[in-house]
Amino acid sequence: LMHSVGMNPIIVHGGGPEVNAAMEKIGKQPEFVNGLRVTDAETMEIVEMVLSGKTNKGIVSMLNTFGAKAVGLSGKDANLISADKAVCDVDLGCVGEVKQINAGILNDLIKLDYIPVISSVAIGPAGESLNVNADHVAGEVAVAVNASKLIMITDVPGIYRDFSDKSSLISELHLADAEK
C-alpha cells in the first residue's frame, strides 16, 4: 500500500524468536546481555542462516506474491551495513554496532521501483559477519537515506517515560521529545 501511494518503503527486519527456535532445535540455549544476543561463532551461523535466509526470503516472497517488487539483502551485500564489534562490559562475541550504511544501493533499488528488505547481519572490518540489533539498523538506515518517517513494528513494548511504570508507554514520539 505504501509503495502504491508513492512512498518508498525500506523494510529492516530482525527475527529473534526464529533464531531462538533454531538454536533450541540443536540444544543451544539463547543468552542475552542488556537485550543483546550473546553470539558465539556457532550462534552467528544460525543467526545468518535464519535472518538472511529463511526470514528475509520469506518476507520478500510474501511481498512479491502481493504484487510488490521486493529484493532481499543482508548487510553484507554491497557492504550495505558496515559494523564494528560491539564494546560491552562482557564479550558478546559476534555482535556489532553500525559504523556505516551504504545508502547508494538502497537509493538505486528505490529508483528502480524495488522495495529493499534488509536483514540485520552486518559485515565487520575483516569481512566477518556481525549480528546487529535490527532496531538500531532501522534507525541508521533511516538517517542514511534521509527518511521522512521511521515506522517501527515490533513485539517489544516500546519506550516508557518511566520504565518501572508500564502505564507510561509512549505511543507517538516526535524528534524534539526523543532528544529529551
Buried (B, 14 or more C-beta within 10 A) or exposed (E): EEBEEEEBBBBBBBBBEBBBEBBEEEEBEBBEEEEBBBBBEEBBBBBBBBBBBBBBBBBBEEBBEEEBEBBBBBBBBBBBBBBBBBEEEEEBBBBBBBBBBBBEBBBEBBEEEBBBBBBBBBBBEEEBBBBBBBBBBBBBBBEBBEBEEBEEEEEEEEBEEEEEEEEEEEEEEEEEEEEE
